[in-house]
Amino acid sequence: MKTFIKSLVVICIALFTTNLSSAQTKNLQIVDVKVYGNCGMCKKTIEKAANVNGISKAEWDADMAMAKVTIDTTKTTVDDVLKRIAAVGYDSEKFRAPDEAYNSLPGCCQYDRPAKKHQ
């Protein structure tokens, strides 16, 4: 009887854990977006701006100038992440960094900026 109860407890824990992890991944969205930059220092700054524990993260590829952004859709949006990246000086396909933020980047991080879109 004790073995049966132990087995039942283990099965219940396994089922609970599986349901919990699927609930967490259900709300994840992964998007590849263009984020301009040049070097390893850019990578560190871009990822730091995007990464918020449990809410969002980004992995930036300098060669492709692309960021793989992962978010919890119940807590934030991709646009919010891209706005945080722009605030530290990096343009993306959707948001242009403020000139002041871009100009304060180290010289190695000042990439050739895409032309401003006229509205």
Backbone as XML, in Angstrom:
<?xml version="1.0"?>
<chain id="A" units="angstrom">
  <residue number="1" name="MET">
    <atom name="N" x="0.819" y="-1.195" z="0.000"/>
    <atom name="CA" x="0.000" y="0.000" z="0.000"/>
    <atom name="C" x="0.867" y="1.266" z="0.000"/>
  </residue>
  <residue number="2" name="LYS">
    <atom name="N" x="1.974" y="1.241" z="0.794"/>
    <atom name="CA" x="2.857" y="2.403" z="0.826"/>
    <atom name="C" x="3.474" y="2.656" z="-0.543"/>
  </residue>
  <residue number="3" name="THR">
    <atom name="N" x="3.825" y="1.599" z="-1.242"/>
    <atom name="CA" x="4.403" y="1.733" z="-2.574"/>
    <atom name="C" x="3.396" y="2.367" z="-3.528"/>
  </residue>
  <residue number="4" name="PHE">
    <atom name="N" x="2.140" y="1.969" z="-3.414"/>
    <atom name="CA" x="1.092" y="2.521" z="-4.258"/>
    <atom name="C" x="0.932" y="4.023" z="-4.006"/>
  </residue>
  <residue number="5" name="ILE">
    <atom name="N" x="0.929" y="4.421" z="-2.743"/>
    <atom name="CA" x="0.771" y="5.834" z="-2.394"/>
    <atom name="C" x="1.969" y="6.638" z="-2.894"/>
  </residue>
  <residue number="6" name="LYS">
    <atom name="N" x="3.179" y="6.106" z="-2.718"/>
    <atom name="CA" x="4.371" y="6.794" z="-3.207"/>
    <atom name="C" x="4.314" y="6.954" z="-4.724"/>
  </residue>
  <residue number="7" name="SER">
    <atom name="N" x="3.891" y="5.902" z="-5.405"/>
    <atom name="CA" x="3.781" y="5.966" z="-6.867"/>
    <atom name="C" x="2.750" y="7.005" z="-7.288"/>
  </residue>
  <residue number="8" name="LEU">
    <atom name="N" x="1.649" y="7.042" z="-6.576"/>
    <atom name="CA" x="0.592" y="8.001" z="-6.878"/>
    <atom name="C" x="1.080" y="9.439" z="-6.670"/>
  </residue>
  <residue number="9" name="VAL">
    <atom name="N" x="1.828" y="9.675" z="-5.610"/>
    <atom name="CA" x="2.376" y="11.004" z="-5.341"/>
    <atom name="C" x="3.346" y="11.412" z="-6.451"/>
  </residue>
  <residue number="10" name="VAL">
    <atom name="N" x="4.214" y="10.502" z="-6.863"/>
    <atom name="CA" x="5.177" y="10.789" z="-7.928"/>
    <atom name="C" x="4.450" y="11.123" z="-9.227"/>
  </residue>
  <residue number="11" name="ILE">
    <atom name="N" x="3.425" y="10.376" z="-9.552"/>
    <atom name="CA" x="2.651" y="10.624" z="-10.774"/>
    <atom name="C" x="1.965" y="11.987" z="-10.704"/>
  </residue>
  <residue number="12" name="CYS">
    <atom name="N" x="1.390" y="12.319" z="-9.554"/>
    <atom name="CA" x="0.724" y="13.622" z="-9.401"/>
    <atom name="C" x="1.714" y="14.769" z="-9.561"/>
  </residue>
  <residue number="13" name="ILE">
    <atom name="N" x="2.896" y="14.631" z="-8.968"/>
    <atom name="CA" x="3.922" y="15.668" z="-9.097"/>
    <atom name="C" x="4.344" y="15.817" z="-10.555"/>
  </residue>
  <residue number="14" name="ALA">
    <atom name="N" x="4.535" y="14.701" z="-11.240"/>
    <atom name="CA" x="4.940" y="14.743" z="-12.646"/>
    <atom name="C" x="3.873" y="15.430" z="-13.498"/>
  </residue>
  <residue number="15" name="LEU">
    <atom name="N" x="2.619" y="15.111" z="-13.272"/>
    <atom name="CA" x="1.536" y="15.738" z="-14.035"/>
    <atom name="C" x="1.442" y="17.228" z="-13.744"/>
  </residue>
  <residue number="16" name="PHE">
    <atom name="N" x="1.578" y="17.611" z="-12.488"/>
    <atom name="CA" x="1.522" y="19.025" z="-12.113"/>
    <atom name="C" x="2.656" y="19.803" z="-12.763"/>
  </residue>
  <residue number="17" name="THR">
    <atom name="N" x="3.857" y="19.251" z="-12.727"/>
    <atom name="CA" x="5.024" y="19.900" z="-13.322"/>
    <atom name="C" x="4.848" y="20.060" z="-14.825"/>
  </residue>
  <residue number="18" name="THR">
    <atom name="N" x="4.344" y="19.049" z="-15.491"/>
    <atom name="CA" x="4.113" y="19.110" z="-16.936"/>
    <atom name="C" x="3.091" y="20.191" z="-17.272"/>
  </residue>
  <residue number="19" name="ASN">
    <atom name="N" x="2.005" y="20.255" z="-16.530"/>
    <atom name="CA" x="0.982" y="21.274" z="-16.775"/>
    <atom name="C" x="1.521" y="22.671" z="-16.523"/>
  </residue>
  <residue number="20" name="LEU">
    <atom name="N" x="2.333" y="22.826" z="-15.490"/>
    <atom name="CA" x="2.904" y="24.126" z="-15.174"/>
    <atom name="C" x="3.827" y="24.603" z="-16.282"/>
  </residue>
  <residue number="21" name="SER">
    <atom name="N" x="4.693" y="23.726" z="-16.781"/>
    <atom name="CA" x="5.627" y="24.144" z="-17.830"/>
    <atom name="C" x="4.908" y="24.432" z="-19.137"/>
  </residue>
  <residue number="22" name="SER">
    <atom name="N" x="3.861" y="23.701" z="-19.463"/>
    <atom name="CA" x="3.143" y="23.981" z="-20.706"/>
    <atom name="C" x="2.369" y="25.287" z="-20.601"/>
  </residue>
  <residue number="23" name="ALA">
    <atom name="N" x="1.914" y="25.639" z="-19.405"/>
    <atom name="CA" x="1.235" y="26.920" z="-19.224"/>
    <atom name="C" x="2.215" y="28.067" z="-19.436"/>
  </residue>
  <residue number="24" name="GLN">
    <atom name="N" x="3.464" y="27.891" z="-19.011"/>
    <atom name="CA" x="4.461" y="28.936" z="-19.178"/>
    <atom name="C" x="4.856" y="29.098" z="-20.642"/>
  </residue>
  <residue number="25" name="THR">
    <atom name="N" x="5.006" y="28.016" z="-21.381"/>
    <atom name="CA" x="5.431" y="28.116" z="-22.772"/>
    <atom name="C" x="4.290" y="28.516" z="-23.699"/>
  </residue>
  <residue number="26" name="LYS">
    <atom name="N" x="3.072" y="28.354" z="-23.263"/>
    <atom name="CA" x="1.925" y="28.707" z="-24.098"/>
    <atom name="C" x="1.910" y="30.200" z="-24.425"/>
  </residue>
  <residue number="27" name="ASN">
    <atom name="N" x="2.416" y="31.021" z="-23.508"/>
    <atom name="CA" x="2.379" y="32.471" z="-23.678"/>
    <atom name="C" x="3.654" y="33.045" z="-24.277"/>
  </residue>
  <residue number="28" name="LEU">
    <atom name="N" x="4.581" y="32.194" z="-24.699"/>
    <atom name="CA" x="5.830" y="32.686" z="-25.271"/>
    <atom name="C" x="5.669" y="33.016" z="-26.750"/>
  </residue>
  <residue number="29" name="GLN">
    <atom name="N" x="6.307" y="34.102" z="-27.153"/>
    <atom name="CA" x="6.359" y="34.481" z="-28.567"/>
    <atom name="C" x="7.828" y="34.731" z="-28.897"/>
  </residue>
  <residue number="30" name="ILE">
    <atom name="N" x="8.293" y="34.173" z="-30.000"/>
    <atom name="CA" x="9.673" y="34.359" z="-30.445"/>
    <atom name="C" x="9.644" y="35.019" z="-31.814"/>
  </residue>
  <residue number="31" name="VAL">
    <atom name="N" x="10.365" y="36.144" z="-31.935"/>
    <atom name="CA" x="10.362" y="36.920" z="-33.171"/>
    <atom name="C" x="11.793" y="37.305" z="-33.520"/>
  </residue>
  <residue number="32" name="ASP">
    <atom name="N" x="12.148" y="37.206" z="-34.800"/>
    <atom name="CA" x="13.443" y="37.690" z="-35.283"/>
    <atom name="C" x="13.248" y="39.098" z="-35.830"/>
  </residue>
  <residue number="33" name="VAL">
    <atom name="N" x="14.048" y="40.039" z="-35.326"/>
    <atom name="CA" x="13.927" y="41.433" z="-35.759"/>
    <atom name="C" x="15.299" y="42.023" z="-36.064"/>
  </residue>
  <residue number="34" name="LYS">
    <atom name="N" x="15.323" y="42.953" z="-36.999"/>
    <atom name="CA" x="16.551" y="43.661" z="-37.363"/>
    <atom name="C" x="16.861" y="44.687" z="-36.280"/>
  </residue>
  <residue number="35" name="VAL">
    <atom name="N" x="18.064" y="44.597" z="-35.717"/>
    <atom name="CA" x="18.550" y="45.586" z="-34.753"/>
    <atom name="C" x="19.972" y="45.931" z="-35.175"/>
  </residue>
  <residue number="36" name="TYR">
    <atom name="N" x="20.218" y="47.210" z="-35.452"/>
    <atom name="CA" x="21.515" y="47.637" z="-35.969"/>
    <atom name="C" x="22.549" y="47.749" z="-34.854"/>
  </residue>
  <residue number="37" name="GLY">
    <atom name="N" x="23.790" y="47.430" z="-35.198"/>
    <atom name="CA" x="24.906" y="47.518" z="-34.276"/>
    <atom name="C" x="26.145" y="46.971" z="-34.960"/>
  </residue>
  <residue number="38" name="ASN">
    <atom name="N" x="27.270" y="46.933" z="-34.246"/>
    <atom name="CA" x="28.530" y="46.529" z="-34.865"/>
    <atom name="C" x="29.293" y="45.424" z="-34.161"/>
  </residue>
  <residue number="39" name="CYS">
    <atom name="N" x="29.337" y="45.445" z="-32.850"/>
    <atom name="CA" x="30.373" y="44.677" z="-32.168"/>
    <atom name="C" x="29.867" y="43.956" z="-30.918"/>
  </residue>
  <residue number="40" name="GLY">
    <atom name="N" x="30.813" y="43.361" z="-30.218"/>
    <atom name="CA" x="30.496" y="42.653" z="-28.983"/>
    <atom name="C" x="29.940" y="43.563" z="-27.902"/>
  </residue>
  <residue number="41" name="MET">
    <atom name="N" x="30.418" y="44.802" z="-27.870"/>
    <atom name="CA" x="29.885" y="45.752" z="-26.895"/>
    <atom name="C" x="28.419" y="46.060" z="-27.214"/>
  </residue>
  <residue number="42" name="CYS">
    <atom name="N" x="28.096" y="46.166" z="-28.499"/>
    <atom name="CA" x="26.703" y="46.371" z="-28.918"/>
    <atom name="C" x="25.850" y="45.201" z="-28.434"/>
  </residue>
  <residue number="43" name="LYS">
    <atom name="N" x="26.355" y="43.992" z="-28.659"/>
    <atom name="CA" x="25.628" y="42.782" z="-28.259"/>
    <atom name="C" x="25.280" y="42.836" z="-26.779"/>
  </residue>
  <residue number="44" name="LYS">
    <atom name="N" x="26.267" y="43.159" z="-25.964"/>
    <atom name="CA" x="26.060" y="43.203" z="-24.517"/>
    <atom name="C" x="24.996" y="44.238" z="-24.148"/>
  </residue>
  <residue number="45" name="THR">
    <atom name="N" x="25.070" y="45.421" z="-24.749"/>
    <atom name="CA" x="24.135" y="46.502" z="-24.430"/>
    <atom name="C" x="22.725" y="46.188" z="-24.923"/>
  </residue>
  <residue number="46" name="ILE">
    <atom name="N" x="22.614" y="45.676" z="-26.144"/>
    <atom name="CA" x="21.302" y="45.331" z="-26.714"/>
    <atom name="C" x="20.629" y="44.256" z="-25.870"/>
  </residue>
  <residue number="47" name="GLU">
    <atom name="N" x="21.359" y="43.200" z="-25.559"/>
    <atom name="CA" x="20.778" y="42.099" z="-24.790"/>
    <atom name="C" x="20.424" y="42.537" z="-23.371"/>
  </residue>
  <residue number="48" name="LYS">
    <atom name="N" x="21.248" y="43.375" z="-22.767"/>
    <atom name="CA" x="20.956" y="43.865" z="-21.414"/>
    <atom name="C" x="19.678" y="44.700" z="-21.410"/>
  </residue>
  <residue number="49" name="ALA">
    <atom name="N" x="19.496" y="45.543" z="-22.423"/>
    <atom name="CA" x="18.292" y="46.377" z="-22.507"/>
    <atom name="C" x="17.037" y="45.527" z="-22.695"/>
  </residue>
  <residue number="50" name="ALA">
    <atom name="N" x="17.171" y="44.431" z="-23.420"/>
    <atom name="CA" x="16.008" y="43.594" z="-23.742"/>
    <atom name="C" x="15.664" y="42.596" z="-22.647"/>
  </residue>
  <residue number="51" name="ASN">
    <atom name="N" x="16.666" y="42.163" z="-21.898"/>
    <atom name="CA" x="16.464" y="41.071" z="-20.952"/>
    <atom name="C" x="15.850" y="41.552" z="-19.641"/>
  </residue>
  <residue number="52" name="VAL">
    <atom name="N" x="14.631" y="41.074" z="-19.380"/>
    <atom name="CA" x="13.940" y="41.315" z="-18.119"/>
    <atom name="C" x="13.503" y="39.941" z="-17.620"/>
  </residue>
  <residue number="53" name="ASN">
    <atom name="N" x="14.016" y="39.539" z="-16.458"/>
    <atom name="CA" x="13.759" y="38.187" z="-15.945"/>
    <atom name="C" x="12.286" y="37.804" z="-15.995"/>
  </residue>
  <residue number="54" name="GLY">
    <atom name="N" x="12.018" y="36.683" z="-16.644"/>
    <atom name="CA" x="10.674" y="36.139" z="-16.707"/>
    <atom name="C" x="9.736" y="36.855" z="-17.658"/>
  </residue>
  <residue number="55" name="ILE">
    <atom name="N" x="10.203" y="37.935" z="-18.279"/>
    <atom name="CA" x="9.328" y="38.709" z="-19.159"/>
    <atom name="C" x="9.828" y="38.712" z="-20.595"/>
  </residue>
  <residue number="56" name="SER">
    <atom name="N" x="11.114" y="39.015" z="-20.781"/>
    <atom name="CA" x="11.641" y="39.084" z="-22.142"/>
    <atom name="C" x="13.139" y="38.842" z="-22.147"/>
  </residue>
  <residue number="57" name="LYS">
    <atom name="N" x="13.626" y="38.425" z="-23.323"/>
    <atom name="CA" x="15.069" y="38.297" z="-23.525"/>
    <atom name="C" x="15.345" y="38.412" z="-25.015"/>
  </residue>
  <residue number="58" name="ALA">
    <atom name="N" x="16.597" y="38.700" z="-25.323"/>
    <atom name="CA" x="17.004" y="38.783" z="-26.724"/>
    <atom name="C" x="18.401" y="38.216" z="-26.860"/>
  </residue>
  <residue number="59" name="GLU">
    <atom name="N" x="18.633" y="37.595" z="-27.987"/>
    <atom name="CA" x="19.966" y="37.129" z="-28.360"/>
    <atom name="C" x="20.281" y="37.813" z="-29.682"/>
  </residue>
  <residue number="60" name="TRP">
    <atom name="N" x="21.335" y="38.648" z="-29.685"/>
    <atom name="CA" x="21.657" y="39.450" z="-30.860"/>
    <atom name="C" x="22.838" y="38.860" z="-31.605"/>
  </residue>
  <residue number="61" name="ASP">
    <atom name="N" x="22.718" y="38.756" z="-32.920"/>
    <atom name="CA" x="23.768" y="38.240" z="-33.798"/>
    <atom name="C" x="24.373" y="39.421" z="-34.556"/>
  </residue>
  <residue number="62" name="ALA">
    <atom name="N" x="25.633" y="39.738" z="-34.253"/>
    <atom name="CA" x="26.299" y="40.893" z="-34.859"/>
    <atom name="C" x="26.468" y="40.734" z="-36.366"/>
  </residue>
  <residue number="63" name="ASP">
    <atom name="N" x="26.780" y="39.527" z="-36.832"/>
    <atom name="CA" x="26.999" y="39.311" z="-38.264"/>
    <atom name="C" x="25.734" y="39.568" z="-39.085"/>
  </residue>
  <residue number="64" name="MET">
    <atom name="N" x="24.605" y="39.188" z="-38.550"/>
    <atom name="CA" x="23.337" y="39.345" z="-39.265"/>
    <atom name="C" x="22.579" y="40.610" z="-38.847"/>
  </residue>
  <residue number="65" name="ALA">
    <atom name="N" x="23.030" y="41.253" z="-37.761"/>
    <atom name="CA" x="22.316" y="42.395" z="-37.166"/>
    <atom name="C" x="20.855" y="42.026" z="-36.911"/>
  </residue>
  <residue number="66" name="MET">
    <atom name="N" x="20.668" y="40.828" z="-36.355"/>
    <atom name="CA" x="19.330" y="40.326" z="-36.045"/>
    <atom name="C" x="19.273" y="39.921" z="-34.575"/>
  </residue>
  <residue number="67" name="ALA">
    <atom name="N" x="18.127" y="40.193" z="-33.969"/>
    <atom name="CA" x="17.894" y="39.775" z="-32.589"/>
    <atom name="C" x="16.745" y="38.782" z="-32.570"/>
  </residue>
  <residue number="68" name="LYS">
    <atom name="N" x="16.950" y="37.704" z="-31.853"/>
    <atom name="CA" x="15.870" y="36.751" z="-31.600"/>
    <atom name="C" x="15.265" y="37.167" z="-30.262"/>
  </residue>
  <residue number="69" name="VAL">
    <atom name="N" x="14.070" y="37.751" z="-30.317"/>
    <atom name="CA" x="13.402" y="38.279" z="-29.132"/>
    <atom name="C" x="12.362" y="37.274" z="-28.665"/>
  </residue>
  <residue number="70" name="THR">
    <atom name="N" x="12.446" y="36.916" z="-27.389"/>
    <atom name="CA" x="11.490" y="36.000" z="-26.774"/>
    <atom name="C" x="10.763" y="36.759" z="-25.671"/>
  </residue>
  <residue number="71" name="ILE">
    <atom name="N" x="9.431" y="36.733" z="-25.709"/>
    <atom name="CA" x="8.654" y="37.455" z="-24.697"/>
    <atom name="C" x="7.554" y="36.576" z="-24.119"/>
  </residue>
  <residue number="72" name="ASP">
    <atom name="N" x="7.106" y="36.943" z="-22.925"/>
    <atom name="CA" x="5.890" y="36.398" z="-22.339"/>
    <atom name="C" x="4.791" y="37.373" z="-22.745"/>
  </residue>
  <residue number="73" name="THR">
    <atom name="N" x="3.900" y="36.948" z="-23.615"/>
    <atom name="CA" x="2.886" y="37.845" z="-24.185"/>
    <atom name="C" x="1.875" y="38.344" z="-23.157"/>
  </residue>
  <residue number="74" name="THR">
    <atom name="N" x="1.831" y="37.726" z="-21.980"/>
    <atom name="CA" x="0.923" y="38.212" z="-20.941"/>
    <atom name="C" x="1.533" y="39.374" z="-20.165"/>
  </residue>
  <residue number="75" name="LYS">
    <atom name="N" x="2.846" y="39.638" z="-20.381"/>
    <atom name="CA" x="3.529" y="40.660" z="-19.589"/>
    <atom name="C" x="4.133" y="41.800" z="-20.405"/>
  </residue>
  <residue number="76" name="THR">
    <atom name="N" x="4.362" y="41.597" z="-21.702"/>
    <atom name="CA" x="4.987" y="42.640" z="-22.519"/>
    <atom name="C" x="4.719" y="42.381" z="-23.995"/>
  </residue>
  <residue number="77" name="THR">
    <atom name="N" x="5.240" y="43.267" z="-24.837"/>
    <atom name="CA" x="5.120" y="43.109" z="-26.289"/>
    <atom name="C" x="6.506" y="43.236" z="-26.915"/>
  </residue>
  <residue number="78" name="VAL">
    <atom name="N" x="6.633" y="42.781" z="-28.141"/>
    <atom name="CA" x="7.896" y="42.929" z="-28.868"/>
    <atom name="C" x="8.206" y="44.416" z="-29.026"/>
  </residue>
  <residue number="79" name="ASP">
    <atom name="N" x="7.191" y="45.232" z="-29.290"/>
    <atom name="CA" x="7.413" y="46.675" z="-29.423"/>
    <atom name="C" x="8.017" y="47.270" z="-28.153"/>
  </residue>
  <residue number="80" name="ASP">
    <atom name="N" x="7.548" y="46.832" z="-26.980"/>
    <atom name="CA" x="8.118" y="47.329" z="-25.721"/>
    <atom name="C" x="9.604" y="46.998" z="-25.627"/>
  </residue>
  <residue number="81" name="VAL">
    <atom name="N" x="9.977" y="45.793" z="-26.035"/>
    <atom name="CA" x="11.380" y="45.382" z="-26.001"/>
    <atom name="C" x="12.193" y="46.232" z="-26.980"/>
  </residue>
  <residue number="82" name="LEU">
    <atom name="N" x="11.678" y="46.428" z="-28.185"/>
    <atom name="CA" x="12.393" y="47.232" z="-29.182"/>
    <atom name="C" x="12.519" y="48.693" z="-28.751"/>
  </residue>
  <residue number="83" name="LYS">
    <atom name="N" x="11.544" y="49.205" z="-28.020"/>
    <atom name="CA" x="11.632" y="50.573" z="-27.497"/>
    <atom name="C" x="12.736" y="50.674" z="-26.446"/>
  </residue>
  <residue number="84" name="ARG">
    <atom name="N" x="12.888" y="49.643" z="-25.603"/>
    <atom name="CA" x="13.971" y="49.642" z="-24.610"/>
    <atom name="C" x="15.330" y="49.603" z="-25.307"/>
  </residue>
  <residue number="85" name="ILE">
    <atom name="N" x="15.421" y="48.827" z="-26.385"/>
    <atom name="CA" x="16.674" y="48.752" z="-27.151"/>
    <atom name="C" x="16.965" y="50.106" z="-27.803"/>
  </residue>
  <residue number="86" name="ALA">
    <atom name="N" x="15.946" y="50.743" z="-28.360"/>
    <atom name="CA" x="16.126" y="52.064" z="-28.979"/>
    <atom name="C" x="16.557" y="53.100" z="-27.939"/>
  </residue>
  <residue number="87" name="ALA">
    <atom name="N" x="16.037" y="52.992" z="-26.734"/>
    <atom name="CA" x="16.366" y="53.962" z="-25.681"/>
    <atom name="C" x="17.849" y="53.960" z="-25.322"/>
  </residue>
  <residue number="88" name="VAL">
    <atom name="N" x="18.539" y="52.836" z="-25.572"/>
    <atom name="CA" x="19.980" y="52.777" z="-25.277"/>
    <atom name="C" x="20.829" y="53.054" z="-26.516"/>
  </residue>
  <residue number="89" name="GLY">
    <atom name="N" x="20.180" y="53.410" z="-27.647"/>
    <atom name="CA" x="20.934" y="53.888" z="-28.800"/>
    <atom name="C" x="20.910" y="53.050" z="-30.060"/>
  </residue>
  <residue number="90" name="TYR">
    <atom name="N" x="20.126" y="51.986" z="-30.094"/>
    <atom name="CA" x="20.163" y="51.079" z="-31.248"/>
    <atom name="C" x="18.851" y="51.098" z="-32.018"/>
  </residue>
  <residue number="91" name="ASP">
    <atom name="N" x="18.942" y="51.403" z="-33.325"/>
    <atom name="CA" x="17.775" y="51.388" z="-34.203"/>
    <atom name="C" x="17.358" y="49.947" z="-34.474"/>
  </residue>
  <residue number="92" name="SER">
    <atom name="N" x="16.061" y="49.783" z="-34.705"/>
    <atom name="CA" x="15.545" y="48.480" z="-35.139"/>
    <atom name="C" x="14.700" y="48.718" z="-36.379"/>
  </residue>
  <residue number="93" name="GLU">
    <atom name="N" x="14.122" y="47.651" z="-36.889"/>
    <atom name="CA" x="13.274" y="47.799" z="-38.074"/>
    <atom name="C" x="12.006" y="48.594" z="-37.766"/>
  </residue>
  <residue number="94" name="LYS">
    <atom name="N" x="11.647" y="48.736" z="-36.492"/>
    <atom name="CA" x="10.416" y="49.443" z="-36.136"/>
    <atom name="C" x="10.634" y="50.777" z="-35.440"/>
  </residue>
  <residue number="95" name="PHE">
    <atom name="N" x="11.737" y="50.914" z="-34.703"/>
    <atom name="CA" x="11.950" y="52.120" z="-33.901"/>
    <atom name="C" x="13.346" y="52.682" z="-34.114"/>
  </residue>
  <residue number="96" name="ARG">
    <atom name="N" x="13.412" y="53.994" z="-34.252"/>
    <atom name="CA" x="14.694" y="54.690" z="-34.394"/>
    <atom name="C" x="15.110" y="55.193" z="-33.011"/>
  </residue>
  <residue number="97" name="ALA">
    <atom name="N" x="16.349" y="54.954" z="-32.651"/>
    <atom name="CA" x="16.875" y="55.431" z="-31.373"/>
    <atom name="C" x="16.926" y="56.954" z="-31.375"/>
  </residue>
  <residue number="98" name="PRO">
    <atom name="N" x="16.690" y="57.574" z="-30.234"/>
    <atom name="CA" x="16.861" y="59.030" z="-30.163"/>
    <atom name="C" x="18.299" y="59.393" z="-30.544"/>
  </residue>
  <residue number="99" name="ASP">
    <atom name="N" x="18.464" y="60.496" z="-31.268"/>
    <atom name="CA" x="19.803" y="60.910" z="-31.702"/>
    <atom name="C" x="20.761" y="61.035" z="-30.519"/>
  </residue>
  <residue number="100" name="GLU">
    <atom name="N" x="20.270" y="61.556" z="-29.403"/>
    <atom name="CA" x="21.112" y="61.726" z="-28.215"/>
    <atom name="C" x="21.635" y="60.371" z="-27.714"/>
  </residue>
  <residue number="101" name="ALA">
    <atom name="N" x="20.780" y="59.357" z="-27.704"/>
    <atom name="CA" x="21.204" y="58.022" z="-27.256"/>
    <atom name="C" x="22.211" y="57.424" z="-28.235"/>
  </residue>
  <residue number="102" name="TYR">
    <atom name="N" x="21.937" y="57.566" z="-29.541"/>
    <atom name="CA" x="22.864" y="57.044" z="-30.551"/>
    <atom name="C" x="24.220" y="57.744" z="-30.457"/>
  </residue>
  <residue number="103" name="ASN">
    <atom name="N" x="24.209" y="59.058" z="-30.340"/>
    <atom name="CA" x="25.454" y="59.834" z="-30.294"/>
    <atom name="C" x="26.284" y="59.547" z="-29.049"/>
  </residue>
  <residue number="104" name="SER">
    <atom name="N" x="25.644" y="59.033" z="-27.992"/>
    <atom name="CA" x="26.384" y="58.722" z="-26.766"/>
    <atom name="C" x="27.008" y="57.322" z="-26.799"/>
  </residue>
  <residue number="105" name="LEU">
    <atom name="N" x="26.732" y="56.548" z="-27.857"/>
    <atom name="CA" x="27.355" y="55.225" z="-27.988"/>
    <atom name="C" x="28.858" y="55.384" z="-28.217"/>
  </residue>
  <residue number="106" name="PRO">
    <atom name="N" x="29.666" y="54.419" z="-27.752"/>
    <atom name="CA" x="31.102" y="54.450" z="-28.076"/>
    <atom name="C" x="31.287" y="54.427" z="-29.594"/>
  </residue>
  <residue number="107" name="GLY">
    <atom name="N" x="32.409" y="54.940" z="-30.066"/>
    <atom name="CA" x="32.673" y="55.017" z="-31.506"/>
    <atom name="C" x="32.524" y="53.688" z="-32.222"/>
  </residue>
  <residue number="108" name="CYS">
    <atom name="N" x="32.976" y="52.604" z="-31.593"/>
    <atom name="CA" x="32.892" y="51.292" z="-32.246"/>
    <atom name="C" x="31.451" y="50.827" z="-32.422"/>
  </residue>
  <residue number="109" name="CYS">
    <atom name="N" x="30.542" y="51.402" z="-31.646"/>
    <atom name="CA" x="29.135" y="50.992" z="-31.704"/>
    <atom name="C" x="28.292" y="51.883" z="-32.615"/>
  </residue>
  <residue number="110" name="GLN">
    <atom name="N" x="28.868" y="52.955" z="-33.127"/>
    <atom name="CA" x="28.100" y="53.851" z="-33.989"/>
    <atom name="C" x="28.101" y="53.311" z="-35.420"/>
  </residue>
  <residue number="111" name="TYR">
    <atom name="N" x="27.060" y="52.582" z="-35.716"/>
    <atom name="CA" x="26.847" y="51.939" z="-37.014"/>
    <atom name="C" x="26.326" y="52.967" z="-38.007"/>
  </residue>
  <residue number="112" name="ASP">
    <atom name="N" x="26.328" y="52.614" z="-39.287"/>
    <atom name="CA" x="25.717" y="53.466" z="-40.312"/>
    <atom name="C" x="24.208" y="53.370" z="-40.141"/>
  </residue>
  <residue number="113" name="ARG">
    <atom name="N" x="23.602" y="54.472" z="-39.780"/>
    <atom name="CA" x="22.160" y="54.463" z="-39.501"/>
    <atom name="C" x="21.355" y="54.444" z="-40.793"/>
  </residue>
  <residue number="114" name="PRO">
    <atom name="N" x="20.254" y="53.698" z="-40.787"/>
    <atom name="CA" x="19.359" y="53.752" z="-41.948"/>
    <atom name="C" x="18.736" y="55.145" z="-42.023"/>
  </residue>
  <residue number="115" name="ALA">
    <atom name="N" x="18.388" y="55.562" z="-43.220"/>
    <atom name="CA" x="17.786" y="56.884" z="-43.406"/>
    <atom name="C" x="16.469" y="56.968" z="-42.652"/>
  </residue>
  <residue number="116" name="LYS">
    <atom name="N" x="16.172" y="58.174" z="-42.145"/>
    <atom name="CA" x="14.894" y="58.395" z="-41.467"/>
    <atom name="C" x="13.769" y="58.251" z="-42.471"/>
  </residue>
  <residue number="117" name="LYS">
    <atom name="N" x="12.686" y="57.641" z="-42.023"/>
    <atom name="CA" x="11.500" y="57.531" z="-42.876"/>
    <atom name="C" x="10.708" y="58.819" z="-42.759"/>
  </residue>
  <residue number="118" name="HIS">
    <atom name="N" x="10.317" y="59.365" z="-43.897"/>
    <atom name="CA" x="9.516" y="60.589" z="-43.896"/>
    <atom name="C" x="8.055" y="60.211" z="-43.786"/>
  </residue>
  <residue number="119" name="GLN">
    <atom name="N" x="7.351" y="60.955" z="-42.923"/>
    <atom name="CA" x="5.933" y="60.638" z="-42.726"/>
    <atom name="C" x="5.047" y="61.681" z="-43.316"/>
  </residue>
</chain>
